[in-house]
Amino acid sequence: MLLYILGIVVVFIGIALSIGLHEIGHLVPAKLFGVRVSQYMIGFGPTIFSRKKGETEYGFKAIPLGGYISMAGMYPPARAGGKARTASTGFFQTLVQDARTASADSVLPGHEERVFYRLPIWKRIIIMLGGPFMNLVIAVVLFAVVLSGFGTQQLSIGSVSACVQPASSTSQTCGPNDPVAPGSVAGLKPGDQILAVNGVAYPTWEQSTAIIRSSAGKNVDFTVKRNGKTLTLTAVPLLTKRDVVTTSGAVVKGKDGKPVTEEVGFLGIGAAYVMATQPVSRVLPTLGANIGADVQLILNLPQRLVAVSNAAFGSQARDPNGPVSVVGVGRIAGEVTSAQTTPFAERFSFLLGLIASLNVALFVFNLVPLMPLDGGHVAGALWEGIRRAFAKLFKRKDPGPVDVARLVPLTLGVVMVLGAMSLLLIYADIVKPITIQ
């Protein structure tokens, strides 16, 4: 139980540090560009600790589910050179005007030029992208440590058959008429780490077997690592009758009760996995794969959430590759840490990889062009740049800064949706969690 709790603590410390560094990514360029930053906070809700240094208050709040920096003049006044209006009618108009008022109140006398909205567009974009950029840097560093320091489970050859026997054979030894297995002919040996199969780098076993089974009579090139040396070996799969198996490895049987067979390519090799360090060149492809997976998850988020809901309130199983909440992440971390049959180095490496993946998720999610996410502010700055460029092109009056305060009602809607999504995921992670066992 102690190890389980330790895993949760390690991951949550990692998340807190990631959030803190994300906000530093905003804080540093904001101060360099002269914007007045009144607060740097980790968490939301009531403040539990803070200390003021210079003009900025640094502290922690009670709900550690994010963070923020408070910059003066995030929203421009209603009109260029005007003041934020306070009179309003209607709920949404009140939200907009309250946002403008709060932004105006953050501007101290004598510091009117030290506001966010007056910065050149490129400076505003740098400030807003500073946070996601920090998450990207964290992910790169952690993936480098995991891949090149600890290593990962690397596909290797576990066994090489000496001969080819019929699928129905139960013999454990080769007969005089049994042909030599193509894998043995090619020189493949147990312990060879598979680096590539027919140009597919670092393939899974499923990818490797699919290539072999569809390549009867054709050359299949294996790039393997043996005793520190990289070798390229060519094997020619033999067309043989093999039992059809399910994804779980069970033999499929026909109506007559006999195994169903099919003609496929066969090499006579089995898989094994060993911990092996990876070259630094594997870091960026790993990062790219994680980014691609997170982009796909976000693009398909409605369907994924429906699946989570069906699992949480019905009998369906959870998708192990679906979205999880911080509760789910904590449970996974606890399971990994308490798995005492796994070497400590592998468990710690998994936790570092988990934190790296979370930083990739923060990077991708914060680039979504919706307020209050960083991508929403970037989108507003870009739209302002486009408007000003067209005005200059057609010799029109400068339209001034984009009134992003008008998006406050949309921001509230996004926050409510994100809150509802978080509650759903937390509930699902409690009643029907994703496990790694």
VOPAGU-2260 file (C-alpha; in pm, 1 decimal, decimal comma):
REM VOPAGU-2260
SITE   aa  ch    i         X         Y         Z
SITE  MET   A    0       0,0       0,0       0,0
SITE  LEU   A    1     288,2     234,4      79,4
SITE  LEU   A    2     435,9     183,2    -268,3
SITE  TYR   A    3      94,7     246,8    -423,4
SITE  ILE   A    4      68,7     580,8    -242,2
SITE  LEU   A    5     430,6     662,8    -331,5
SITE  GLY   A    6     352,5     620,8    -703,6
SITE  ILE   A    7      57,4     858,7    -675,0
SITE  VAL   A    8     269,0    1114,8    -486,7
SITE  VAL   A    9     552,7    1099,2    -742,6
SITE  VAL   A   10     319,5    1157,9   -1036,8
SITE  PHE   A   11     130,6    1439,0    -866,2
SITE  ILE   A   12     456,1    1610,8    -775,8
SITE  GLY   A   13     553,4    1573,6   -1141,2
SITE  ILE   A   14     222,3    1726,3   -1250,5
SITE  ALA   A   15     260,0    2016,3   -1006,1
SITE  LEU   A   16     613,6    2087,3   -1128,3
SITE  SER   A   17     493,8    2069,5   -1488,6
SITE  ILE   A   18     217,5    2321,1   -1416,1
SITE  GLY   A   19     463,7    2547,3   -1236,4
SITE  LEU   A   20     710,1    2538,3   -1525,6
SITE  HIS   A   21     425,3    2596,1   -1772,0
SITE  GLU   A   22     337,7    2919,8   -1592,4
SITE  ILE   A   23     705,6    3019,1   -1577,4
SITE  GLY   A   24     699,5    2983,1   -1955,3
SITE  HIS   A   25     441,6    3263,8   -1955,1
SITE  LEU   A   26     596,2    3462,6   -1669,8
SITE  VAL   A   27     950,6    3503,1   -1801,5
SITE  PRO   A   28     868,2    3652,5   -2145,6
SITE  ALA   A   29     591,1    3866,5   -1992,0
SITE  LYS   A   30     840,4    4026,6   -1754,0
SITE  LEU   A   31    1105,0    4055,2   -2027,0
SITE  PHE   A   32     855,7    4245,3   -2242,2
SITE  GLY   A   33     768,2    4478,8   -1953,7
SITE  VAL   A   34     415,9    4355,4   -1874,9
SITE  ARG   A   35     315,9    4402,2   -1512,2
SITE  VAL   A   36     248,0    4060,5   -1358,3
SITE  SER   A   37      65,9    4087,4   -1026,7
SITE  GLN   A   38      28,9    3714,4    -948,8
SITE  TYR   A   39     195,4    3380,6   -1020,9
SITE  MET   A   40     -19,3    3104,3    -874,4
SITE  ILE   A   41     -23,3    2726,9    -878,3
SITE  GLY   A   42    -377,3    2602,2    -833,6
SITE  PHE   A   43    -714,9    2769,8    -803,0
SITE  GLY   A   44    -945,5    2871,7    -520,4
SITE  PRO   A   45    -838,4    3007,7    -180,6
SITE  THR   A   46    -471,3    3094,7    -137,1
SITE  ILE   A   47    -294,3    2867,6     113,4
SITE  PHE   A   48      49,6    3027,8      87,2
SITE  SER   A   49     195,2    3327,3     -92,9
SITE  ARG   A   50     489,1    3564,2     -78,3
SITE  LYS   A   51     533,9    3891,1    -262,1
SITE  LYS   A   52     859,2    3964,5    -438,2
SITE  GLY   A   53     877,4    4295,0    -615,8
SITE  GLU   A   54     543,9    4363,6    -781,9
SITE  THR   A   55     446,8    3995,0    -814,7
SITE  GLU   A   56     278,1    3770,9    -558,4
SITE  TYR   A   57     392,5    3407,6    -580,4
SITE  GLY   A   58     188,6    3134,9    -415,6
SITE  PHE   A   59     -15,5    2816,7    -401,0
SITE  LYS   A   60    -391,0    2777,0    -397,2
SITE  ALA   A   61    -608,6    2504,3    -252,0
SITE  ILE   A   62    -713,2    2323,5    -571,5
SITE  PRO   A   63    -396,1    2202,6    -752,3
SITE  LEU   A   64    -561,1    2148,5   -1091,3
SITE  GLY   A   65    -383,9    2417,0   -1289,3
SITE  GLY   A   66    -220,7    2754,0   -1249,6
SITE  TYR   A   67    -210,7    3105,3   -1388,4
SITE  ILE   A   68     -27,4    3436,2   -1402,1
SITE  SER   A   69    -221,5    3760,8   -1376,7
SITE  MET   A   70    -104,3    4014,8   -1635,8
SITE  ALA   A   71    -220,7    4375,6   -1644,5
SITE  GLY   A   72    -446,5    4471,7   -1933,1
SITE  MET   A   73    -534,6    4130,1   -2071,9
SITE  TYR   A   74    -842,5    4287,3   -2233,9
SITE  PRO   A   75    -842,4    4618,6   -2422,8
SITE  PRO   A   76   -1096,8    4889,9   -2335,2
SITE  ALA   A   77   -1421,9    4897,5   -2529,0
SITE  ARG   A   78   -1281,9    5169,8   -2753,1
SITE  ALA   A   79    -925,4    5270,7   -2824,4
SITE  GLY   A   80    -820,2    5521,4   -2560,7
SITE  GLY   A   81   -1145,4    5476,0   -2371,1
SITE  LYS   A   82   -1220,9    5330,0   -2028,7
SITE  ALA   A   83   -1393,7    5007,6   -1944,6
SITE  ARG   A   84   -1767,0    5058,2   -1911,8
SITE  THR   A   85   -1942,6    4943,3   -1596,3
SITE  ALA   A   86   -2309,4    4990,5   -1680,3
SITE  SER   A   87   -2467,5    4689,5   -1850,5
SITE  THR   A   88   -2787,8    4509,2   -1936,4
SITE  GLY   A   89   -2816,6    4136,6   -1973,9
SITE  PHE   A   90   -2614,8    3851,7   -1825,2
SITE  PHE   A   91   -2362,5    3809,9   -2108,0
SITE  GLN   A   92   -2311,7    4183,9   -2147,9
SITE  THR   A   93   -2239,2    4197,5   -1776,4
SITE  LEU   A   94   -1976,1    3925,6   -1811,6
SITE  VAL   A   95   -1806,3    4113,7   -2094,4
SITE  GLN   A   96   -1807,3    4446,1   -1917,0
SITE  ASP   A   97   -1696,2    4293,9   -1586,7
SITE  ALA   A   98   -1399,7    4142,1   -1769,0
SITE  ARG   A   99   -1313,2    4482,1   -1916,0
SITE  THR   A  100   -1350,7    4646,9   -1573,9
SITE  ALA   A  101   -1127,5    4390,9   -1403,5
SITE  SER   A  102    -869,4    4435,6   -1680,2
SITE  ALA   A  103    -881,3    4814,5   -1642,5
SITE  ASP   A  104    -849,4    4787,9   -1262,9
SITE  SER   A  105    -529,4    4582,8   -1306,2
SITE  VAL   A  106    -359,5    4883,2   -1471,6
SITE  LEU   A  107    -189,5    5097,4   -1208,9
SITE  PRO   A  108    -147,1    5475,3   -1255,6
SITE  GLY   A  109     178,8    5542,7   -1433,2
SITE  HIS   A  110     191,6    5189,2   -1575,8
SITE  GLU   A  111     -55,3    5235,7   -1860,5
SITE  GLU   A  112     201,3    5120,4   -2115,8
SITE  ARG   A  113     282,9    4801,1   -1925,0
SITE  VAL   A  114     -24,6    4613,8   -2038,4
SITE  PHE   A  115     -59,6    4294,5   -2235,8
SITE  TYR   A  116    -291,6    4419,5   -2509,5
SITE  ARG   A  117     -55,9    4703,0   -2608,0
SITE  LEU   A  118     228,9    4464,8   -2690,1
SITE  PRO   A  119     313,7    4390,5   -3053,9
SITE  ILE   A  120     132,4    4082,7   -3175,5
SITE  TRP   A  121     448,5    3871,4   -3197,2
SITE  LYS   A  122     531,9    3943,4   -2833,6
SITE  ARG   A  123     183,4    3841,7   -2719,0
SITE  ILE   A  124     211,8    3518,4   -2914,9
SITE  ILE   A  125     551,2    3443,0   -2757,6
SITE  ILE   A  126     407,5    3498,1   -2409,2
SITE  MET   A  127     109,6    3270,4   -2470,2
SITE  LEU   A  128     314,3    2999,0   -2640,2
SITE  GLY   A  129     574,8    3010,2   -2362,7
SITE  GLY   A  130     367,6    2780,7   -2141,1
SITE  PRO   A  131     306,7    2502,4   -2395,7
SITE  PHE   A  132     669,0    2534,0   -2507,6
SITE  MET   A  133     783,8    2455,6   -2152,1
SITE  ASN   A  134     566,0    2142,6   -2151,0
SITE  LEU   A  135     726,5    2040,0   -2479,2
SITE  VAL   A  136    1075,8    2088,0   -2334,2
SITE  ILE   A  137     986,0    1884,9   -2024,3
SITE  ALA   A  138     852,4    1603,4   -2242,2
SITE  VAL   A  139    1167,2    1597,3   -2459,1
SITE  VAL   A  140    1395,5    1584,7   -2153,8
SITE  LEU   A  141    1195,1    1310,2   -1982,3
SITE  PHE   A  142    1164,4    1099,9   -2298,1
SITE  ALA   A  143    1541,5    1131,2   -2345,6
SITE  VAL   A  144    1599,6    1010,4   -1988,4
SITE  VAL   A  145    1356,1     721,7   -2029,8
SITE  LEU   A  146    1470,4     606,3   -2373,1
SITE  SER   A  147    1844,9     663,5   -2350,4
SITE  GLY   A  148    1894,0     636,6   -1974,6
SITE  PHE   A  149    1665,7     357,6   -1854,1
SITE  GLY   A  150    1566,4     202,2   -2186,0
SITE  THR   A  151    1231,7      59,1   -2290,9
SITE  GLN   A  152    1081,0    -278,6   -2363,0
SITE  GLN   A  153    1244,6    -366,2   -2694,2
SITE  LEU   A  154    1107,6    -632,7   -2928,1
SITE  SER   A  155    1359,0    -910,6   -2976,6
SITE  ILE   A  156    1368,7   -1267,1   -3102,7
SITE  GLY   A  157    1294,2   -1511,9   -2826,1
SITE  SER   A  158    1320,1   -1836,3   -3016,9
SITE  VAL   A  159    1418,5   -1966,9   -3359,9
SITE  SER   A  160    1277,5   -2299,6   -3480,7
SITE  ALA   A  161    1523,9   -2543,3   -3630,2
SITE  CYS   A  162    1275,2   -2679,0   -3884,7
SITE  VAL   A  163     928,8   -2637,9   -4032,2
SITE  GLN   A  164     668,1   -2887,6   -3916,9
SITE  PRO   A  165     303,0   -2924,5   -4016,3
SITE  ALA   A  166      55,4   -2729,4   -3806,1
SITE  SER   A  167     -95,6   -3058,0   -3687,7
SITE  SER   A  168     240,2   -3195,6   -3570,0
SITE  THR   A  169     300,7   -3241,9   -3197,3
SITE  SER   A  170     661,1   -3356,7   -3234,2
SITE  GLN   A  171     925,1   -3171,8   -3035,0
SITE  THR   A  172    1212,3   -3279,8   -3258,0
SITE  CYS   A  173    1288,2   -3231,8   -3626,0
SITE  GLY   A  174    1253,5   -3525,2   -3862,0
SITE  PRO   A  175    1498,2   -3600,5   -4144,4
SITE  ASN   A  176    1248,3   -3475,6   -4404,3
SITE  ASP   A  177    1148,7   -3155,7   -4222,3
SITE  PRO   A  178    1283,3   -2846,3   -4406,7
SITE  VAL   A  179    1506,7   -2605,9   -4217,5
SITE  ALA   A  180    1311,0   -2309,2   -4083,1
SITE  PRO   A  181    1363,5   -1990,9   -4292,4
SITE  GLY   A  182    1448,7   -1789,9   -3981,5
SITE  SER   A  183    1732,8   -2025,3   -3899,8
SITE  VAL   A  184    1852,2   -2019,6   -4263,1
SITE  ALA   A  185    1861,3   -1637,4   -4250,8
SITE  GLY   A  186    2087,1   -1646,2   -3944,9
SITE  LEU   A  187    1839,9   -1496,0   -3696,8
SITE  LYS   A  188    1924,9   -1587,1   -3336,9
SITE  PRO   A  189    1750,9   -1566,8   -2999,2
SITE  GLY   A  190    1833,7   -1235,5   -2830,4
SITE  ASP   A  191    1853,7   -1033,9   -3154,4
SITE  GLN   A  192    1686,9    -697,5   -3094,6
SITE  ILE   A  193    1458,4    -613,6   -3387,0
SITE  LEU   A  194    1527,1    -258,8   -3504,7
SITE  ALA   A  195    1335,0    -276,5   -3832,6
SITE  VAL   A  196    1143,8    -519,0   -4054,2
SITE  ASN   A  197    1123,0    -428,6   -4424,3
SITE  GLY   A  198    1195,1     -67,3   -4339,1
SITE  VAL   A  199     936,8     -41,0   -4060,3
SITE  ALA   A  200    1142,1      99,6   -3773,0
SITE  TYR   A  201    1090,2     -41,6   -3421,7
SITE  PRO   A  202     788,8    -250,6   -3522,0
SITE  THR   A  203     550,8    -420,4   -3282,9
SITE  TRP   A  204     528,2    -798,4   -3291,2
SITE  GLU   A  205     189,1    -768,1   -3458,7
SITE  GLN   A  206     339,3    -553,5   -3736,0
SITE  SER   A  207     628,9    -795,8   -3778,2
SITE  THR   A  208     410,0   -1105,0   -3804,1
SITE  ALA   A  209     174,6    -930,0   -4048,3
SITE  ILE   A  210     471,5    -860,3   -4278,7
SITE  ILE   A  211     599,8   -1217,3   -4247,8
SITE  ARG   A  212     262,6   -1381,6   -4305,7
SITE  SER   A  213     195,8   -1175,2   -4620,6
SITE  SER   A  214     544,2   -1223,1   -4769,9
SITE  ALA   A  215     565,1   -1592,1   -4854,4
SITE  GLY   A  216     840,0   -1645,0   -5112,3
SITE  LYS   A  217     955,5   -1282,3   -5086,5
SITE  ASN   A  218    1258,3   -1128,5   -4920,7
SITE  VAL   A  219    1198,9    -981,9   -4575,0
SITE  ASP   A  220    1484,4    -767,5   -4445,8
SITE  PHE   A  221    1554,1    -769,6   -4072,0
SITE  THR   A  222    1771,4    -504,8   -3911,1
SITE  VAL   A  223    1880,3    -643,4   -3575,3
SITE  LYS   A  224    2119,2    -550,2   -3296,9
SITE  ARG   A  225    2341,1    -833,3   -3173,8
SITE  ASN   A  226    2615,9    -787,9   -2913,6
SITE  GLY   A  227    2622,0    -414,7   -2979,5
SITE  LYS   A  228    2649,2    -451,4   -3357,3
SITE  THR   A  229    2379,2    -373,0   -3613,9
SITE  LEU   A  230    2321,2    -643,4   -3874,4
SITE  THR   A  231    2090,9    -670,9   -4175,3
SITE  LEU   A  232    1964,3   -1021,7   -4247,6
SITE  THR   A  233    1731,1   -1133,8   -4523,7
SITE  ALA   A  234    1478,3   -1410,1   -4469,2
SITE  VAL   A  235    1234,7   -1568,9   -4716,3
SITE  PRO   A  236     913,5   -1686,8   -4543,1
SITE  LEU   A  237     793,9   -2030,3   -4647,7
SITE  LEU   A  238     430,9   -2074,6   -4754,8
SITE  THR   A  239     282,9   -2311,8   -4497,1
SITE  LYS   A  240     -49,1   -2404,3   -4345,7
SITE  ARG   A  241     -86,6   -2253,7   -4000,3
SITE  ASP   A  242    -372,7   -2257,4   -3749,5
SITE  VAL   A  243    -592,0   -1947,3   -3749,6
SITE  VAL   A  244    -576,8   -1784,1   -3406,4
SITE  THR   A  245    -771,8   -1507,3   -3237,4
SITE  THR   A  246    -612,7   -1187,6   -3106,0
SITE  SER   A  247    -583,1   -1358,2   -2766,3
SITE  GLY   A  248    -391,6   -1652,0   -2918,8
SITE  ALA   A  249    -673,9   -1908,3   -2907,6
SITE  VAL   A  250    -697,0   -2152,3   -3200,8
SITE  VAL   A  251   -1007,2   -2102,4   -3414,5
SITE  LYS   A  252   -1204,1   -2422,7   -3473,8
SITE  GLY   A  253   -1451,1   -2502,5   -3749,0
SITE  LYS   A  254   -1797,6   -2656,5   -3723,1
SITE  ASP   A  255   -1638,9   -3000,2   -3726,3
SITE  GLY   A  256   -1433,3   -2910,0   -3419,1
SITE  LYS   A  257   -1104,8   -2920,5   -3607,6
SITE  PRO   A  258    -862,0   -2623,3   -3615,6
SITE  VAL   A  259    -909,8   -2385,4   -3907,9
SITE  THR   A  260    -592,0   -2340,3   -4111,0
SITE  GLU   A  261    -471,3   -2084,8   -4364,8
SITE  GLU   A  262    -174,5   -2056,1   -4596,4
SITE  VAL   A  263      65,4   -1786,7   -4477,3
SITE  GLY   A  264     433,2   -1702,4   -4473,2
SITE  PHE   A  265     629,6   -1869,1   -4192,6
SITE  LEU   A  266     976,8   -1803,4   -4053,1
SITE  GLY   A  267     974,6   -2001,9   -3732,0
SITE  ILE   A  268    1064,6   -1724,1   -3488,1
SITE  GLY   A  269     907,8   -1627,1   -3155,7
SITE  ALA   A  270     898,9   -1292,7   -2977,1
SITE  ALA   A  271    1053,5   -1173,6   -2653,2
SITE  TYR   A  272    1088,9    -833,1   -2492,4
SITE  VAL   A  273    1399,3    -703,0   -2318,1
SITE  MET   A  274    1489,8    -369,8   -2161,3
SITE  ALA   A  275    1725,2    -189,4   -2397,3
SITE  THR   A  276    1845,0     169,5   -2419,3
SITE  GLN   A  277    1748,0     360,4   -2730,4
SITE  PRO   A  278    1951,1     616,7   -2927,5
SITE  VAL   A  279    1873,8     984,9   -2871,0
SITE  SER   A  280    1742,5     991,6   -3228,3
SITE  ARG   A  281    1436,6     799,4   -3100,9
SITE  VAL   A  282    1326,6    1088,5   -2876,1
SITE  LEU   A  283    1167,8    1309,9   -3142,3
SITE  PRO   A  284     982,9    1022,8   -3318,5
SITE  THR   A  285     846,7     915,2   -2979,6
SITE  LEU   A  286     741,6    1273,5   -2909,4
SITE  GLY   A  287     578,0    1296,5   -3252,4
SITE  ALA   A  288     385,5     973,3   -3197,1
SITE  ASN   A  289     255,4    1104,3   -2863,4
SITE  ILE   A  290     152,3    1436,7   -3017,8
SITE  GLY   A  291     -26,7    1256,4   -3301,0
SITE  ALA   A  292    -213,3    1032,1   -3055,9
SITE  ASP   A  293    -324,4    1331,1   -2845,9
SITE  VAL   A  294    -437,5    1524,9   -3154,4
SITE  GLN   A  295    -647,1    1225,6   -3262,9
SITE  LEU   A  296    -793,2    1195,5   -2913,2
SITE  ILE   A  297    -897,8    1561,8   -2913,3
SITE  LEU   A  298   -1042,8    1540,7   -3265,3
SITE  ASN   A  299   -1247,8    1238,3   -3159,8
SITE  LEU   A  300   -1318,9    1361,3   -2807,0
SITE  PRO   A  301   -1701,1    1360,4   -2831,9
SITE  GLN   A  302   -1705,3     994,1   -2938,7
SITE  ARG   A  303   -1444,7     907,5   -2674,5
SITE  LEU   A  304   -1651,5    1074,0   -2402,0
SITE  VAL   A  305   -1963,5     888,9   -2515,6
SITE  ALA   A  306   -1766,8     563,5   -2484,8
SITE  VAL   A  307   -1649,2     664,7   -2136,5
SITE  SER   A  308   -2008,6     745,2   -2037,9
SITE  ASN   A  309   -2135,2     410,8   -2171,2
SITE  ALA   A  310   -1865,8     231,9   -1973,1
SITE  ALA   A  311   -1923,0     430,8   -1654,0
SITE  PHE   A  312   -2301,6     392,7   -1654,3
SITE  GLY   A  313   -2329,7      63,2   -1841,6
SITE  SER   A  314   -2162,7    -272,8   -1887,0
SITE  GLN   A  315   -1911,5    -179,5   -2156,7
SITE  ALA   A  316   -1538,9    -198,9   -2085,2
SITE  ARG   A  317   -1320,6     112,5   -2072,5
SITE  ASP   A  318   -1097,4     183,9   -2371,0
SITE  PRO   A  319    -738,7     154,6   -2234,2
SITE  ASN   A  320    -632,3     423,4   -2483,1
SITE  GLY   A  321    -915,9     659,3   -2397,2
SITE  PRO   A  322    -906,7     978,5   -2188,1
SITE  VAL   A  323    -851,4     962,6   -1813,2
SITE  SER   A  324    -866,1    1212,6   -1528,0
SITE  VAL   A  325    -600,6    1290,6   -1270,0
SITE  VAL   A  326    -765,4    1021,4   -1056,4
SITE  GLY   A  327    -708,8     764,0   -1330,9
SITE  VAL   A  328    -349,1     875,2   -1377,8
SITE  GLY   A  329    -292,2     839,3   -1003,9
SITE  ARG   A  330    -438,0     487,9    -997,9
SITE  ILE   A  331    -218,7     377,9   -1288,1
SITE  ALA   A  332      87,2     525,3   -1116,9
SITE  GLY   A  333      -1,1     343,2    -795,0
SITE  GLU   A  334     -45,1      10,6    -974,8
SITE  VAL   A  335     290,0      43,4   -1148,5
SITE  THR   A  336     479,9     137,9    -834,9
SITE  SER   A  337     327,9    -143,5    -628,3
SITE  ALA   A  338     409,2    -412,3    -890,3
SITE  GLN   A  339     703,3    -557,2    -695,1
SITE  THR   A  340     765,5    -830,5    -952,9
SITE  THR   A  341     884,5    -557,6   -1190,1
SITE  PRO   A  342    1235,8    -418,0   -1134,5
SITE  PHE   A  343    1243,0     -77,3    -963,1
SITE  ALA   A  344    1421,9      86,7   -1257,3
SITE  GLU   A  345    1141,1     -15,9   -1494,0
SITE  ARG   A  346     874,7     114,8   -1256,7
SITE  PHE   A  347    1048,6     448,9   -1212,5
SITE  SER   A  348    1107,0     471,8   -1586,9
SITE  PHE   A  349     735,3     413,9   -1646,8
SITE  LEU   A  350     644,8     697,4   -1407,8
SITE  LEU   A  351     882,9     934,8   -1587,6
SITE  GLY   A  352     732,0     831,7   -1921,3
SITE  LEU   A  353     383,8     889,0   -1779,4
SITE  ILE   A  354     476,4    1242,2   -1669,2
SITE  ALA   A  355     633,2    1304,2   -2012,0
SITE  SER   A  356     311,3    1192,8   -2182,8
SITE  LEU   A  357     106,3    1419,8   -1956,0
SITE  ASN   A  358     324,1    1714,0   -2060,7
SITE  VAL   A  359     263,5    1628,2   -2425,3
SITE  ALA   A  360    -109,9    1626,9   -2350,5
SITE  LEU   A  361     -80,5    1968,1   -2181,4
SITE  PHE   A  362     112,0    2099,0   -2482,7
SITE  VAL   A  363    -146,7    1979,5   -2734,9
SITE  PHE   A  364    -453,8    2068,0   -2527,9
SITE  ASN   A  365    -335,9    2422,3   -2455,4
SITE  LEU   A  366    -295,8    2488,4   -2828,6
SITE  VAL   A  367    -668,4    2435,4   -2891,8
SITE  PRO   A  368    -783,5    2777,5   -3025,5
SITE  LEU   A  369   -1051,0    2837,6   -2762,1
SITE  MET   A  370   -1047,1    3076,4   -2467,9
SITE  PRO   A  371    -933,9    3049,2   -2190,8
SITE  LEU   A  372    -668,1    2815,0   -2331,8
SITE  ASP   A  373    -339,5    2958,4   -2456,6
SITE  GLY   A  374    -438,9    2874,0   -2812,3
SITE  GLY   A  375    -742,9    3100,3   -2777,3
SITE  HIS   A  376    -525,3    3400,4   -2693,0
SITE  VAL   A  377    -291,4    3315,0   -2981,7
SITE  ALA   A  378    -588,0    3292,2   -3218,0
SITE  GLY   A  379    -709,0    3635,9   -3099,3
SITE  ALA   A  380    -365,7    3789,1   -3160,0
SITE  LEU   A  381    -342,1    3632,7   -3506,5
SITE  TRP   A  382    -689,1    3758,4   -3599,0
SITE  GLU   A  383    -586,1    4105,8   -3488,9
SITE  GLY   A  384    -277,5    4082,3   -3708,5
SITE  ILE   A  385    -487,2    3975,3   -4007,2
SITE  ARG   A  386    -732,9    4264,1   -3956,1
SITE  ARG   A  387    -452,4    4517,4   -3930,3
SITE  ALA   A  388    -274,5    4373,8   -4233,9
SITE  PHE   A  389    -588,5    4407,3   -4447,6
SITE  ALA   A  390    -649,5    4758,5   -4316,4
SITE  LYS   A  391    -297,1    4858,4   -4412,1
SITE  LEU   A  392    -327,6    4687,5   -4751,8
SITE  PHE   A  393    -646,5    4874,9   -4838,3
SITE  LYS   A  394    -525,5    5198,7   -4671,5
SITE  ARG   A  395    -796,3    5195,4   -4409,1
SITE  LYS   A  396    -785,6    5317,4   -4050,7
SITE  ASP   A  397    -611,0    5084,2   -3803,8
SITE  PRO   A  398    -895,3    4880,5   -3646,2
SITE  GLY   A  399    -706,7    4860,1   -3314,8
SITE  PRO   A  400    -681,8    4560,5   -3084,5
SITE  VAL   A  401    -933,9    4278,8   -3105,3
SITE  ASP   A  402   -1187,5    4300,2   -2823,6
SITE  VAL   A  403   -1131,1    3951,0   -2687,3
SITE  ALA   A  404   -1345,7    4044,4   -2386,2
SITE  ARG   A  405   -1644,0    3972,9   -2612,2
SITE  LEU   A  406   -1540,0    3606,8   -2596,6
SITE  VAL   A  407   -1585,3    3587,6   -2218,6
SITE  PRO   A  408   -1930,1    3418,6   -2248,7
SITE  LEU   A  409   -1774,4    3159,9   -2480,5
SITE  THR   A  410   -1491,3    3121,4   -2231,1
SITE  LEU   A  411   -1743,1    3051,6   -1956,8
SITE  GLY   A  412   -1907,9    2790,3   -2177,2
SITE  VAL   A  413   -1572,5    2621,3   -2246,6
SITE  VAL   A  414   -1492,4    2617,8   -1874,4
SITE  MET   A  415   -1830,0    2457,8   -1798,0
SITE  VAL   A  416   -1778,0    2192,3   -2065,4
SITE  LEU   A  417   -1428,3    2116,9   -1937,2
SITE  GLY   A  418   -1563,7    2094,9   -1582,7
SITE  ALA   A  419   -1838,0    1852,7   -1686,3
SITE  MET   A  420   -1584,9    1644,1   -1881,1
SITE  SER   A  421   -1354,8    1631,3   -1578,7
SITE  LEU   A  422   -1637,7    1518,6   -1349,1
SITE  LEU   A  423   -1737,0    1243,0   -1594,6
SITE  LEU   A  424   -1379,9    1116,0   -1623,0
SITE  ILE   A  425   -1325,7    1127,0   -1246,0
SITE  TYR   A  426   -1647,8     930,0   -1190,5
SITE  ALA   A  427   -1550,3     674,6   -1455,8
SITE  ASP   A  428   -1201,4     639,9   -1307,6
SITE  ILE   A  429   -1358,9     563,1    -969,8
SITE  VAL   A  430   -1634,8     318,1   -1070,2
SITE  LYS   A  431   -1466,3     157,6   -1372,1
SITE  PRO   A  432   -1096,3     246,1   -1379,5
SITE  ILE   A  433    -845,8     159,7   -1649,8
SITE  THR   A  434    -594,4     -87,7   -1513,3
SITE  ILE   A  435    -262,2    -213,8   -1647,4
SITE  GLN   A  436    -282,6    -559,6   -1492,8
